[in-house]
Amino acid sequence: MRTFNYNEMPHEVLEMASEYAIKESRSGRGLSHSQAMEKIKEQRGWRNH
């Protein structure tokens, strides 16, 4: 029996997240990497140097 490691995400969750991201991207609702990074920086109050 395999021991569950809390730092490891189950394959099914990764697969579902990937499918969701592809669906969002194809529908035009997805963000580019740079847009996602800017949003994260904004939410965390980080400044661009």
C-alpha positions as CSV (number, residue, x, y, z in Angstrom):
1,M,0.0,0.0,0.0
2,R,1.3,3.4,-1.0
3,T,1.7,6.1,1.7
4,F,0.1,9.4,1.0
5,N,2.5,12.3,0.9
6,Y,0.7,15.6,1.6
7,N,3.3,17.4,-0.6
8,E,2.2,15.3,-3.6
9,M,-0.9,16.3,-5.6
10,P,-3.0,13.3,-6.8
11,H,-2.8,12.6,-10.6
12,E,-6.5,13.1,-10.9
13,V,-6.4,16.6,-9.5
14,L,-3.6,17.6,-11.9
15,E,-5.5,16.1,-14.8
16,M,-8.7,18.0,-13.9
17,A,-6.8,21.3,-13.5
18,S,-5.1,20.8,-16.9
19,E,-8.4,20.1,-18.6
20,Y,-10.0,23.2,-17.0
21,A,-7.1,25.4,-18.0
22,I,-7.2,24.2,-21.6
23,K,-11.0,24.7,-21.7
24,E,-10.7,28.3,-20.3
25,S,-7.9,29.1,-22.7
26,R,-9.9,27.9,-25.7
27,S,-12.9,29.9,-24.6
28,G,-10.8,33.1,-24.5
29,R,-11.0,33.4,-20.7
30,G,-7.5,32.2,-20.0
31,L,-4.6,34.4,-19.0
32,S,-1.1,34.5,-20.5
33,H,1.8,33.7,-18.2
34,S,2.7,37.4,-18.0
35,Q,-0.9,38.4,-17.3
36,A,-1.1,35.8,-14.5
37,M,2.2,37.1,-13.0
38,E,1.0,40.7,-13.0
39,K,-2.2,39.7,-11.4
40,I,-0.4,37.8,-8.6
41,K,2.0,40.7,-8.0
42,E,-0.9,43.1,-7.8
43,Q,-2.8,40.9,-5.4
44,R,0.2,40.5,-3.1
45,G,1.2,44.1,-3.3
46,W,4.5,43.5,-5.0
47,R,6.0,46.3,-7.1
48,N,7.7,46.0,-10.4
49,H,11.3,47.3,-10.3
